[in-house]
């Protein structure tokens, strides 16, 4: 079997993604002891993140060179808007957070930096750059969900079980695999210089993912408070 571009990416990101599993926020999710207040903070920040993440899929569809690629980005956009964001809306309802409050959440510094980086790369680059910006989020969340689902009782936890069920589900696994296959297709026959550039984008977004877990754990907004 021929090696694919995502096999190369996996070798680069695996050590970092294994560190995600040791992060206190992620461990708390899997083992059920994460403080609810921290999860609420993650929930609101991730919701506004996903709004911009959805824009990336729409941008990918607009930049697509053929109908098949346009369709792939469209399906990924639909999955984000109507599967992943439904999870957040369900949790918000459980916590008494209105949909309006959820959508009007002010993006934290880390959230702003992360989404701004992705949108900048995607808007300036070609279709393969768009695919590179969205890959780490979907793939790593599926990686985390599948790992946490192996913890005894994690899937049945009264609060965090739904989170783990969603990101380890067959439906979300299919979404992550679609992101991987799209990246592999778009990376075919690219020269090494371009492949290295795409790899760096995926690694940087993986670093931003770690920073996002940190932001949630520490309930960060901005380093300077408004007076």
N, CA, C and O of each residue as an XYZ file, in Angstrom:
908
protein
N       0.848     -1.194      0.000
C       0.000      0.000      0.000
C       0.886      1.247      0.000
O       1.810      1.362      0.805
N       0.594      2.182     -0.914
C       1.395      3.383     -1.000
C       1.153      4.290      0.202
O       0.037      4.414      0.706
N       2.231      4.913      0.637
C       2.126      5.854      1.750
C       1.381      7.100      1.293
O       1.586      7.580      0.178
N       0.527      7.614      2.146
C      -0.225      8.823      1.830
C       0.312     10.001      2.643
O       1.063      9.824      3.602
N      -0.083     11.185      2.243
C       0.414     12.385      2.909
C       0.058     12.394      4.395
O       0.859     12.826      5.223
N      -1.147     11.917      4.733
C      -1.528     11.915      6.147
C      -0.713     10.916      6.973
O      -0.635     11.062      8.193
N      -0.108      9.911      6.344
C       0.810      9.021      7.075
C       2.042      9.811      7.522
O       2.537      9.644      8.637
N       2.514     10.661      6.637
C       3.636     11.542      6.968
C       3.243     12.510      8.089
O       4.017     12.746      9.017
N       2.050     13.055      7.992
C       1.570     13.997      9.009
C       1.458     13.304     10.364
O       1.829     13.872     11.390
N       0.945     12.077     10.362
C       0.770     11.345     11.614
C       2.093     11.187     12.359
O       2.136     11.335     13.580
N       3.153     10.894     11.648
C       4.467     10.747     12.290
C       4.885     12.049     12.972
O       5.542     12.037     14.012
N       4.500     13.154     12.378
C       4.863     14.463     12.933
C       4.002     14.830     14.135
O       4.519     15.356     15.121
N       2.707     14.565     14.074
C       1.805     15.060     15.119
C       1.546     14.069     16.247
O       1.061     14.469     17.305
N       1.851     12.801     16.055
C       1.504     11.807     17.080
C       2.042     12.153     18.470
O       1.281     12.071     19.435
N       3.321     12.538     18.623
C       3.794     12.877     19.969
C       3.011     14.025     20.598
O       2.702     13.992     21.789
N       2.693     15.038     19.798
C       1.936     16.180     20.312
C       0.521     15.767     20.691
O       0.020     16.157     21.745
N      -0.116     14.989     19.848
C      -1.486     14.573     20.143
C      -1.544     13.646     21.353
O      -2.526     13.663     22.096
N      -0.518     12.847     21.558
C      -0.465     12.033     22.780
C      -0.374     12.925     24.018
O      -0.862     12.562     25.088
N       0.256     14.093     23.866
C       0.292     15.057     24.969
C      -1.092     15.617     25.273
O      -1.387     15.964     26.416
N      -1.947     15.707     24.243
C      -3.330     16.134     24.502
C      -3.978     15.233     25.551
O      -4.688     15.701     26.441
N      -3.717     13.931     25.425
C      -4.363     12.951     26.311
C      -3.929     13.110     27.764
O      -4.628     12.681     28.682
N      -2.760     13.737     27.962
C      -2.257     13.964     29.320
C      -2.643     15.340     29.844
O      -2.385     15.661     31.004
N      -3.256     16.147     28.998
C      -3.649     17.489     29.426
C      -4.760     17.367     30.475
O      -5.668     16.551     30.313
N      -4.703     18.172     31.553
C      -5.709     18.023     32.620
C      -7.142     18.204     32.150
O      -8.044     17.552     32.675
N      -7.376     19.079     31.169
C      -8.744     19.258     30.685
C      -9.236     17.987     29.996
O     -10.349     17.525     30.245
N      -8.398     17.434     29.134
C      -8.787     16.225     28.395
C      -8.896     15.030     29.335
O      -9.828     14.234     29.221
N      -7.942     14.899     30.271
C      -8.012     13.805     31.253
C      -9.270     13.931     32.104
O      -9.921     12.935     32.420
N      -9.604     15.167     32.471
C     -10.804     15.397     33.268
C     -12.077     15.025     32.529
O     -13.028     14.516     33.123
N     -12.087     15.283     31.230
C     -13.227     14.869     30.407
C     -13.389     13.354     30.431
O     -14.477     12.828     30.667
N     -12.269     12.664     30.180
C     -12.318     11.210     30.072
C     -12.597     10.514     31.384
O     -13.294      9.500     31.428
N     -12.046     11.068     32.463
C     -12.188     10.432     33.775
C     -13.355     10.999     34.577
O     -13.675     10.499     35.656
N     -13.989     12.046     34.046
C     -15.239     12.528     34.630
C     -15.121     13.537     35.749
O     -16.127     13.889     36.365
N     -13.901     14.019     36.033
C     -13.754     14.945     37.156
C     -13.524     16.398     36.736
O     -13.262     17.250     37.584
N     -13.619     16.685     35.442
C     -13.435     18.052     34.970
C     -14.470     18.978     35.604
O     -15.656     18.653     35.654
N     -14.013     20.127     36.085
C     -14.923     21.099     36.695
C     -15.897     21.628     35.638
O     -15.500     21.990     34.531
N     -17.161     21.661     36.003
C     -18.204     22.069     35.064
C     -17.977     23.483     34.539
O     -18.264     23.773     33.377
N     -17.457     24.365     35.401
C     -17.230     25.752     34.992
C     -16.210     25.837     33.854
O     -16.337     26.672     32.958
N     -15.203     24.968     33.897
C     -14.200     24.938     32.826
C     -14.806     24.408     31.528
O     -14.499     24.894     30.439
N     -15.665     23.412     31.660
C     -16.324     22.868     30.472
C     -17.240     23.906     29.833
O     -17.322     23.997     28.609
N     -17.925     24.685     30.658
C     -18.776     25.755     30.139
C     -17.940     26.746     29.323
O     -18.360     27.206     28.262
N     -16.760     27.062     29.836
C     -15.881     28.005     29.141
C     -15.451     27.415     27.800
O     -15.482     28.101     26.779
N     -15.049     26.141     27.804
C     -14.683     25.476     26.548
C     -15.861     25.507     25.575
O     -15.696     25.819     24.396
N     -17.049     25.180     26.081
C     -18.250     25.082     25.251
C     -18.501     26.377     24.490
O     -18.723     26.354     23.280
N     -18.468     27.499     25.189
C     -18.769     28.788     24.566
C     -17.672     29.198     23.590
O     -17.953     29.708     22.505
N     -16.417     28.971     23.985
C     -15.316     29.332     23.089
C     -15.290     28.436     21.852
O     -15.018     28.902     20.746
N     -15.572     27.161     22.043
C     -15.536     26.247     20.906
C     -16.683     26.535     19.951
O     -16.560     26.312     18.746
N     -17.782     27.021     20.471
C     -18.915     27.335     19.600
C     -18.564     28.476     18.651
O     -18.828     28.394     17.451
N     -17.969     29.540     19.189
C     -17.600     30.653     18.301
C     -16.436     30.247     17.388
O     -16.314     30.741     16.268
N     -15.592     29.349     17.878
C     -14.544     28.798     17.007
C     -15.171     28.064     15.823
O     -14.740     28.240     14.683
N     -16.180     27.246     16.089
C     -16.799     26.444     15.035
C     -17.524     27.297     13.998
O     -17.702     26.865     12.859
N     -17.938     28.486     14.375
C     -18.547     29.385     13.389
C     -17.514     29.745     12.318
O     -17.802     29.695     11.122
N     -16.306     30.110     12.764
C     -15.243     30.411     11.798
C     -14.737     29.150     11.098
O     -14.364     29.191      9.926
N     -14.727     28.046     11.813
C     -14.329     26.765     11.218
C     -15.268     26.415     10.064
O     -14.836     25.907      9.030
N     -16.548     26.693     10.254
C     -17.527     26.449      9.189
C     -17.256     27.340      7.986
O     -17.426     26.917      6.843
N     -16.838     28.568      8.243
C     -16.497     29.473      7.142
C     -15.368     28.898      6.285
O     -15.332     29.112      5.073
N     -14.456     28.176      6.914
C     -13.358     27.565      6.164
C     -13.872     26.516      5.185
O     -13.406     26.446      4.048
N     -14.823     25.709      5.617
C     -15.401     24.715      4.712
C     -16.129     25.399      3.549
O     -16.048     24.951      2.405
N     -16.841     26.487      3.858
C     -17.519     27.230      2.806
C     -16.505     27.827      1.832
O     -16.733     27.837      0.623
N     -15.387     28.322      2.360
C     -14.328     28.876      1.520
C     -13.713     27.782      0.646
O     -13.398     28.012     -0.521
N     -13.546     26.592      1.224
C     -13.018     25.472      0.452
C     -13.925     25.120     -0.707
O     -13.457     24.836     -1.810
N     -15.226     25.139     -0.457
C     -16.185     24.846     -1.517
C     -16.102     25.900     -2.615
O     -16.205     25.578     -3.799
N     -15.915     27.163     -2.221
C     -15.821     28.247     -3.199
C     -14.543     28.154     -4.033
O     -14.535     28.531     -5.205
N     -13.467     27.653     -3.430
C     -12.179     27.573     -4.131
C     -12.010     26.270     -4.910
O     -11.042     26.113     -5.653
N     -12.932     25.354     -4.746
C     -12.805     24.033     -5.371
C     -12.725     24.141     -6.889
O     -13.385     24.979     -7.504
N     -11.901     23.274     -7.483
C     -11.709     23.271     -8.930
C     -12.679     22.332     -9.649
O     -12.779     22.354    -10.876
N     -13.389     21.513     -8.882
C     -14.339     20.594     -9.505
C     -15.501     20.324     -8.552
O     -15.435     20.626     -7.360
N     -16.550     19.755     -9.101
C     -17.773     19.539     -8.330
C     -17.571     18.528     -7.206
O     -18.169     18.665     -6.139
N     -16.731     17.511     -7.434
C     -16.499     16.487     -6.402
C     -15.876     17.108     -5.154
O     -16.291     16.804     -4.036
N     -14.888     17.971     -5.339
C     -14.238     18.632     -4.196
C     -15.193     19.607     -3.527
O     -15.227     19.711     -2.301
N     -15.967     20.320     -4.335
C     -16.974     21.228     -3.785
C     -17.956     20.458     -2.914
O     -18.349     20.927     -1.845
N     -18.347     19.288     -3.366
C     -19.289     18.457     -2.629
C     -18.696     17.976     -1.309
O     -19.394     17.928     -0.296
N     -17.403     17.617     -1.312
C     -16.748     17.157     -0.092
C     -16.737     18.255      0.971
O     -17.069     18.008      2.130
N     -16.355     19.465      0.570
C     -16.348     20.581      1.518
C     -17.760     20.902      1.997
O     -17.959     21.260      3.158
N     -18.726     20.776      1.113
C     -20.114     21.025      1.487
C     -20.600     20.026      2.532
O     -21.288     20.402      3.481
N     -20.244     18.755      2.361
C     -20.637     17.725      3.335
C     -19.972     17.971      4.681
O     -20.594     17.777      5.726
N     -18.712     18.398      4.664
C     -18.000     18.691      5.905
C     -18.619     19.896      6.615
O     -18.719     19.925      7.842
N     -19.028     20.883      5.828
C     -19.710     22.045      6.403
C     -21.012     21.625      7.061
O     -21.316     22.057      8.173
N     -21.782     20.788      6.383
C     -23.058     20.317      6.936
C     -22.833     19.533      8.228
O     -23.570     19.710      9.198
N     -21.813     18.664      8.244
C     -21.532     17.885      9.440
C     -21.159     18.739     10.626
O     -21.523     18.427     11.760
N     -20.429     19.823     10.374
C     -20.033     20.727     11.453
C     -21.221     21.510     11.981
O     -21.416     21.619     13.191
N     -22.018     22.055     11.066
C     -23.160     22.888     11.464
C     -24.269     22.097     12.135
O     -24.930     22.600     13.044
N     -24.483     20.846     11.689
C     -25.674     20.121     12.134
C     -25.394     18.853     12.934
O     -26.327     18.151     13.326
N     -24.113     18.553     13.182
C     -23.796     17.462     14.097
C     -22.980     18.010     15.259
O     -23.399     17.951     16.415
N     -21.809     18.543     14.932
C     -20.918     18.996     15.994
C     -21.515     20.166     16.768
O     -21.474     20.181     17.998
N     -22.068     21.144     16.059
C     -22.625     22.305     16.759
C     -23.910     21.973     17.482
O     -24.267     22.660     18.439
N     -24.627     20.926     17.050
C     -25.799     20.470     17.789
C     -25.410     19.957     19.176
O     -26.150     20.135     20.143
N     -24.238     19.316     19.261
C     -23.739     18.872     20.566
C     -23.598     20.073     21.498
O     -24.022     20.020     22.653
N     -23.013     21.137     21.005
C     -22.812     22.341     21.806
C     -24.146     22.976     22.198
O     -24.323     23.419     23.333
N     -25.076     23.013     21.253
C     -26.384     23.603     21.554
C     -27.119     22.783     22.608
O     -27.822     23.333     23.455
N     -26.952     21.464     22.550
C     -27.573     20.597     23.549
C     -27.002     20.831     24.935
O     -27.744     20.896     25.915
N     -25.685     20.957     25.019
C     -25.051     21.251     26.307
C     -25.469     22.627     26.815
O     -25.733     22.796     28.005
N     -25.530     23.606     25.923
C     -25.927     24.954     26.326
C     -27.317     24.952     26.944
O     -27.560     25.614     27.952
N     -28.223     24.205     26.332
C     -29.584     24.103     26.862
C     -29.569     23.470     28.255
O     -30.300     23.892     29.151
N     -28.734     22.461     28.417
C     -28.615     21.794     29.710
C     -28.089     22.752     30.784
O     -28.477     22.669     31.950
N     -27.198     23.667     30.369
C     -26.590     24.613     31.304
C     -27.389     25.905     31.443
O     -27.005     26.785     32.213
N     -28.491     26.031     30.713
C     -29.287     27.244     30.784
C     -28.670     28.414     30.035
O     -28.940     29.572     30.352
N     -27.832     28.109     29.030
C     -27.224     29.158     28.210
C     -28.068     29.296     26.949
O     -28.252     28.325     26.214
N     -28.578     30.489     26.695
C     -29.420     30.680     25.512
C     -28.575     30.596     24.248
O     -27.363     30.812     24.281
N     -29.225     30.283     23.141
C     -28.507     30.210     21.866
C     -27.917     31.567     21.499
O     -26.845     31.648     20.899
N     -28.626     32.626     21.866
C     -28.143     33.980     21.590
C     -26.854     34.257     22.360
O     -25.895     34.801     21.812
N     -26.842     33.876     23.641
C     -25.631     34.065     24.456
C     -24.472     33.243     23.902
O     -23.325     33.689     23.898
N     -24.786     32.048     23.439
C     -23.757     31.169     22.880
C     -23.123     31.826     21.655
O     -21.899     31.867     21.530
N     -23.952     32.331     20.764
C     -23.452     32.928     19.526
C     -22.757     34.259     19.754
O     -21.902     34.657     18.962
N     -23.119     34.957     20.840
C     -22.540     36.270     21.113
C     -21.339     36.210     22.049
O     -20.874     37.244     22.529
N     -20.837     35.013     22.309
C     -19.652     34.866     23.155
C     -18.480     35.641     22.549
O     -18.217     35.539     21.351
N     -17.791     36.402     23.368
C     -16.589     37.093     22.906
C     -15.436     36.108     22.810
O     -15.116     35.419     23.778
N     -14.818     36.042     21.648
C     -13.719     35.096     21.451
C     -12.522     35.464     22.319
O     -12.104     36.622     22.352
N     -11.974     34.479     23.021
C     -10.773     34.678     23.837
C      -9.571     34.928     22.930
O      -9.644     34.739     21.716
N      -8.467     35.356     23.536
C      -7.264     35.659     22.755
C      -6.798     34.443     21.952
O      -6.465     34.565     20.773
N      -6.776     33.279     22.586
C      -6.331     32.063     21.900
C      -7.281     31.691     20.766
O      -6.841     31.315     19.680
N      -8.577     31.795     21.019
C      -9.568     31.503     19.988
C      -9.388     32.437     18.805
O      -9.414     32.002     17.654
N      -9.205     33.721     19.088
C      -9.017     34.720     18.039
C      -7.760     34.437     17.228
O      -7.778     34.499     15.999
N      -6.663     34.126     17.925
C      -5.404     33.847     17.234
C      -5.524     32.610     16.347
O      -5.040     32.601     15.215
N      -6.159     31.586     16.857
C      -6.297     30.322     16.134
C      -7.138     30.507     14.869
O      -6.702     30.155     13.772
N      -8.343     31.058     15.024
C      -9.216     31.206     13.861
C      -8.652     32.221     12.862
O      -8.808     32.058     11.651
N      -8.000     33.261     13.369
C      -7.404     34.253     12.464
C      -6.293     33.624     11.638
O      -6.163     33.910     10.448
N      -5.493     32.772     12.263
C      -4.435     32.084     11.532
C      -5.026     31.209     10.427
O      -4.572     31.263      9.284
N      -6.023     30.414     10.758
C      -6.624     29.521      9.771
C      -7.243     30.292      8.611
O      -7.032     29.949      7.448
N      -8.009     31.336      8.929
C      -8.671     32.098      7.879
C      -7.668     32.830      7.002
O      -7.870     32.942      5.793
N      -6.591     33.330      7.596
C      -5.560     34.017      6.833
C      -4.879     33.065      5.852
O      -4.714     33.385      4.674
N      -4.486     31.888      6.354
C      -3.838     30.884      5.500
C      -4.768     30.448      4.376
O      -4.357     30.336      3.221
N      -6.032     30.203      4.730
C      -6.997     29.697      3.753
C      -7.323     30.736      2.684
O      -7.417     30.408      1.501
N      -7.493     31.979      3.101
C      -7.863     33.022      2.144
C      -6.701     33.363      1.209
O      -6.912     33.652      0.031
N      -5.480     33.326      1.737
C      -4.318     33.666      0.918
C      -3.886     32.517      0.019
O      -3.282     32.732     -1.032
N      -4.200     31.292      0.440
C      -3.685     30.128     -0.260
C      -4.659     29.518     -1.244
O      -5.685     30.102     -1.592
N      -4.302     28.329     -1.678
C      -5.115     27.570     -2.635
C      -5.981     26.564     -1.889
O      -5.995     26.538     -0.659
N      -6.692     25.745     -2.632
C      -7.630     24.799     -2.051
C      -6.957     23.840     -1.076
O      -7.556     23.478     -0.063
N      -5.716     23.417     -1.361
C      -5.020     22.492     -0.463
C      -4.656     23.152      0.866
O      -4.537     22.477      1.888
N      -4.479     24.487      0.844
C      -4.209     25.199      2.095
C      -5.450     25.205      2.986
O      -5.348     25.107      4.208
N      -6.614     25.321      2.362
C      -7.860     25.260      3.130
C      -7.985     23.893      3.804
O      -8.307     23.806      4.989
N      -7.732     22.838      3.048
C      -7.818     21.481      3.596
C      -6.835     21.291      4.756
O      -7.151     20.619      5.738
N      -5.656     21.880      4.639
C      -4.650     21.751      5.697
C      -5.087     22.454      6.978
O      -4.821     21.968      8.077
N      -5.760     23.602      6.837
C      -6.169     24.334      8.037
C      -7.234     23.598      8.839
O      -7.260     23.713     10.065
N      -8.105     22.851      8.187
C      -9.219     22.208      8.899
C      -8.887     20.806      9.403
O      -9.640     20.241     10.196
N      -7.781     20.245      8.957
C      -7.515     18.827      9.217
C      -7.289     18.507     10.691
O      -7.904     17.580     11.219
N      -6.426     19.249     11.357
C      -6.020     18.883     12.717
C      -7.195     18.868     13.692
O      -7.269     17.996     14.558
N      -8.102     19.815     13.559
C      -9.222     19.895     14.488
C     -10.087     18.637     14.418
O     -10.304     17.970     15.430
N     -10.575     18.319     13.232
C     -11.464     17.161     13.087
C     -10.748     15.861     13.422
O     -11.286     15.020     14.143
N      -9.557     15.696     12.910
C      -8.804     14.450     13.097
C      -8.415     14.264     14.555
O      -8.557     13.166     15.094
N      -7.925     15.321     15.203
C      -7.467     15.171     16.592
C      -8.625     14.990     17.564
O      -8.483     14.285     18.563
N      -9.775     15.617     17.291
C     -10.931     15.416     18.171
C     -11.428     13.974     18.067
O     -11.831     13.376     19.064
N     -11.396     13.429     16.864
C     -11.767     12.027     16.691
C     -10.763     11.119     17.405
O     -11.145     10.141     18.047
N      -9.490     11.452     17.288
C      -8.427     10.712     17.987
C      -8.670     10.723     19.496
O      -8.587      9.687     20.154
N      -8.971     11.902     20.033
C      -9.226     12.032     21.468
C     -10.494     11.274     21.860
O     -10.502     10.530     22.841
N     -11.563     11.468     21.087
C     -12.824     10.794     21.398
C     -12.684      9.289     21.437
O     -13.206      8.638     22.342
N     -11.981      8.727     20.462
C     -11.785      7.276     20.412
C     -10.953      6.785     21.594
O     -11.233      5.726     22.155
N      -9.934      7.550     21.970
C      -9.097      7.169     23.121
C      -9.897      7.243     24.429
O      -9.834      6.330     25.252
N     -10.644      8.330     24.610
C     -11.407      8.488     25.853
C     -12.532      7.468     25.958
O     -12.921      7.083     27.061
N     -13.056      7.030     24.816
C     -14.152      6.053     24.835
C     -13.705      4.711     25.404
O     -14.537      3.893     25.796
N     -12.401      4.486     25.449
C     -11.869      3.229     25.982
C     -11.786      3.231     27.512
O     -11.561      2.187     28.124
N     -11.968      4.409     28.131
C     -11.942      4.506     29.592
C     -13.259      3.961     30.147
O     -14.340      4.345     29.701
N     -13.154      3.087     31.099
C     -14.351      2.452     31.663
C     -15.320      3.503     32.209
O     -14.944      4.336     33.034
N     -16.551      3.455     31.748
C     -17.605      4.348     32.227
C     -17.642      5.705     31.553
O     -18.566      6.483     31.790
N     -16.643      6.012     30.707
C     -16.568      7.354     30.118
C     -17.764      7.650     29.219
O     -18.297      8.759     29.246
N     -18.184      6.685     28.434
C     -19.292      6.895     27.505
C     -20.627      7.090     28.216
O     -21.571      7.634     27.642
N     -20.698      6.646     29.461
C     -21.950      6.715     30.219
C     -21.961      7.836     31.246
O     -22.919      7.968     32.007
N     -20.905      8.647     31.275
C     -20.849      9.737     32.250
C     -22.031     10.673     32.040
O     -22.359     11.022     30.906
N     -22.673     11.081     33.136
C     -23.916     11.856     33.026
C     -23.719     13.208     32.356
O     -24.654     13.726     31.745
N     -22.533     13.792     32.451
C     -22.297     15.087     31.841
C     -21.427     15.000     30.589
O     -21.762     15.578     29.555
N     -20.308     14.277     30.686
C     -19.342     14.287     29.582
C     -19.476     13.102     28.630
O     -18.770     13.030     27.624
N     -20.375     12.179     28.941
C     -20.572     11.014     28.082
C     -20.987     11.397     26.674
O     -20.514     10.799     25.707
N     -21.878     12.398     26.539
C     -22.342     12.815     25.214
C     -21.198     13.366     24.368
O     -21.156     13.151     23.157
N     -20.276     14.073     25.008
C     -19.112     14.627     24.302
C     -18.292     13.483     23.705
O     -17.942     13.501     22.526
N     -17.998     12.498     24.533
C     -17.168     11.375     24.091
C     -17.905     10.532     23.061
O     -17.301     10.057     22.100
N     -19.207     10.344     23.255
C     -20.006      9.601     22.269
C     -19.965     10.278     20.906
O     -19.835      9.608     19.881
N     -20.077     11.606     20.892
C     -20.095     12.343     19.621
C     -18.769     12.211     18.887
O     -18.745     11.874     17.704
N     -17.662     12.474     19.583
C     -16.369     12.520     18.899
C     -15.769     11.139     18.639
O     -14.791     11.015     17.901
N     -16.345     10.110     19.238
C     -15.907      8.742     18.931
C     -16.896      8.021     18.019
O     -16.687      6.862     17.663
N     -17.970      8.708     17.645
C     -19.034      8.072     16.872
C     -18.584      7.730     15.457
O     -17.620      8.292     14.938
N     -19.298      6.806     14.856
C     -19.022      6.440     13.466
C     -19.221      7.639     12.548
O     -18.479      7.825     11.584
N     -20.231      8.451     12.857
C     -20.530      9.618     12.030
C     -19.385     10.627     12.063
O     -18.983     11.148     11.022
N     -18.855     10.903     13.267
C     -17.754     11.874     13.340
C     -16.460     11.264     12.812
O     -15.636     11.968     12.228
N     -16.276      9.956     13.011
C     -15.109      9.282     12.448
C     -15.119      9.398     10.930
O     -14.075      9.606     10.313
N     -16.295      9.263     10.329
C     -16.417      9.426      8.880
C     -16.057     10.847      8.455
O     -15.416     11.048      7.424
N     -16.473     11.834      9.258
C     -16.146     13.225      8.950
C     -14.632     13.443      8.989
O     -14.065     14.074      8.097
N     -13.982     12.913     10.037
C     -12.528     13.044     10.153
C     -11.814     12.336      9.005
O     -10.845     12.854      8.451
N     -12.301     11.151      8.655
C     -11.698     10.411      7.548
C     -11.879     11.151      6.220
O     -11.009     11.094      5.351
N     -13.002     11.840      6.066
C     -13.225     12.629      4.858
C     -12.219     13.774      4.771
O     -11.713     14.082      3.692
N     -11.930     14.405      5.914
C     -10.921     15.466      5.942
C      -9.549     14.915      5.549
O      -8.803     15.551      4.805
N      -9.231     13.736      6.054
C      -7.937     13.113      5.735
C      -7.848     12.761      4.254
O      -6.842     13.041      3.604
N      -8.896     12.150      3.727
C      -8.875     11.743      2.329
C      -8.829     12.947      1.400
O      -8.160     12.918      0.367
N      -9.537     13.997      1.768
C      -9.515     15.229      0.982
C      -8.099     15.799      0.946
O      -7.621     16.233     -0.103
N      -7.429     15.793      2.107
C      -6.054     16.291      2.171
C      -5.133     15.439      1.312
O      -4.286     15.967      0.592
N      -5.296     14.132      1.386
C      -4.459     13.230      0.584
C      -4.657     13.467     -0.913
O      -3.697     13.497     -1.683
N      -5.903     13.633     -1.304
C      -6.205     13.856     -2.717
C      -5.574     15.153     -3.217
O      -4.982     15.192     -4.296
N      -5.708     16.212     -2.419
C      -5.208     17.519     -2.836
C      -3.682     17.619     -2.765
O      -3.077     18.477     -3.408
N      -3.068     16.727     -1.974
C      -1.606     16.746     -1.851
C      -0.915     15.911     -2.926
O       0.306     15.971     -3.074
N      -1.688     15.138     -3.669
C      -1.098     14.264     -4.693
C      -0.288     15.060     -5.711
O      -0.728     16.090     -6.221
N       0.912     14.547     -5.990
C       1.789     15.114     -7.024
C       2.301     16.514     -6.706
O       2.830     17.196     -7.584
N       2.148     16.947     -5.448
C       2.698     18.245     -5.073
C       4.203     18.115     -4.848
O       4.653     17.090     -4.338
N       4.993     19.128     -5.216
C       6.433     19.076     -4.949
C       6.715     19.153     -3.448
O       5.869     19.602     -2.674
N       7.892     18.720     -3.048
C       8.252     18.651     -1.634
C       8.123     20.013     -0.942
O       7.700     20.083      0.212
N       8.477     21.069     -1.627
C       8.383     22.403     -1.019
C       6.950     22.701     -0.572
O       6.734     23.244      0.511
N       5.982     22.346     -1.404
C       4.584     22.594     -1.068
C       4.087     21.632      0.012
O       3.302     22.021      0.877
N       4.541     20.387     -0.036
C       4.153     19.420      0.999
C       4.671     19.854      2.367
O       3.969     19.734      3.371
N       5.895     20.354      2.402
C       6.476     20.821      3.670
C       5.681     22.001      4.217
O       5.490     22.118      5.427
N       5.219     22.871      3.326
C       4.407     24.017      3.739
C       3.079     23.552      4.329
O       2.642     24.061      5.362
N       2.445     22.596      3.681
C       1.182     22.059      4.189
C       1.374     21.362      5.530
O       0.555     21.507      6.438
N       2.464     20.603      5.647
C       2.768     19.925      6.911
C       2.925     20.934      8.041
O       2.462     20.700      9.158
N       3.574     22.051      7.750
C       3.793     23.064      8.781
C       2.480     23.694      9.216
O       2.296     23.994     10.396
N       1.568     23.896      8.277
C       0.244     24.434      8.627
C      -0.482     23.484      9.570
O      -1.067     23.915     10.564
N      -0.444     22.199      9.259
C      -1.129     21.195     10.080
C      -0.488     21.098     11.465
O      -1.183     20.928     12.466
N       0.834     21.207     11.515
C       1.499     21.144     12.824
C       1.168     22.390     13.653
O       0.930     22.291     14.856
N       1.154     23.553     13.011
C       0.836     24.777     13.755
C      -0.590     24.748     14.284
O      -0.838     25.161     15.417
N      -1.531     24.264     13.476
C      -2.902     24.174     13.970
C      -3.003     23.149     15.096
O      -3.837     23.294     15.990
N      -2.174     22.128     15.063
C      -2.120     21.162     16.170
C      -1.600     21.821     17.446
O      -2.067     21.513     18.542
N      -0.640     22.720     17.301
C      -0.144     23.482     18.451
C      -1.243     24.395     18.996
O      -1.413     24.532     20.208
N      -1.983     25.016     18.077
C      -3.100     25.853     18.506
C      -4.147     25.020     19.246
O      -4.768     25.506     20.191
N      -4.348     23.769     18.822
C      -5.285     22.898     19.530
C      -4.854     22.702     20.983
O      -5.682     22.741     21.893
N      -3.554     22.491     21.196
C      -3.065     22.346     22.576
C      -3.308     23.633     23.352
O      -3.736     23.599     24.506
N      -3.033     24.764     22.716
C      -3.258     26.058     23.365
C      -4.730     26.249     23.710
O      -5.062     26.871     24.719
N      -5.615     25.709     22.862
C      -7.055     25.820     23.126
C      -7.439     25.026     24.373
O      -8.257     25.483     25.171
N      -6.850     23.835     24.543
C      -7.099     23.070     25.771
C      -6.591     23.841     26.991
O      -7.238     23.866     28.038
N      -5.436     24.461     26.840
C      -4.897     25.288     27.924
C      -5.843     26.436     28.258
O      -6.125     26.705     29.426
N      -6.325     27.102     27.228
C      -7.244     28.221     27.409
C      -8.483     27.789     28.174
O      -8.951     28.499     29.064
N      -9.020     26.610     27.820
C     -10.221     26.105     28.496
C      -9.919     25.747     29.943
O     -10.689     26.080     30.844
N      -8.796     25.067     30.165
C      -8.418     24.654     31.516
C      -8.227     25.856     32.432
O      -8.637     25.831     33.592
N      -7.606     26.901     31.912
C      -7.290     28.080     32.724
C      -8.356     29.161     32.636
O      -8.223     30.228     33.236
N      -9.431     28.874     31.873
C     -10.549     29.809     31.707
C     -10.056     31.189     31.266
O     -10.475     32.219     31.794
N      -9.158     31.175     30.285
C      -8.556     32.419     29.809
C      -9.497     33.162     28.864
O     -10.268     32.562     28.114
N      -9.404     34.482     28.928
C     -10.069     35.328     27.941
C      -8.988     36.154     27.247
O      -8.454     35.758     26.211
N      -8.675     37.309     27.836
C      -7.578     38.134     27.343
C      -6.663     38.479     28.515
O      -7.145     38.588     29.643
N      -5.363     38.654     28.289
C      -4.440     38.889     29.408
C      -4.646     40.221     30.111
O      -4.293     40.361     31.282
N      -5.212     41.204     29.413
C      -5.490     42.508     30.021
C      -6.999     42.649     30.131
O      -7.714     42.597     29.130
N      -7.471     42.827     31.345
C      -8.902     42.945     31.577
C      -9.392     44.331     31.204
O      -8.659     45.314     31.312
N     -10.649     44.397     30.761
C     -11.238     45.687     30.473
C     -11.434     46.466     31.773
O     -11.823     45.904     32.797
N     -11.160     47.751     31.714
C     -11.314     48.574     32.932
C     -12.762     48.958     33.129
O     -13.093     49.647     34.094
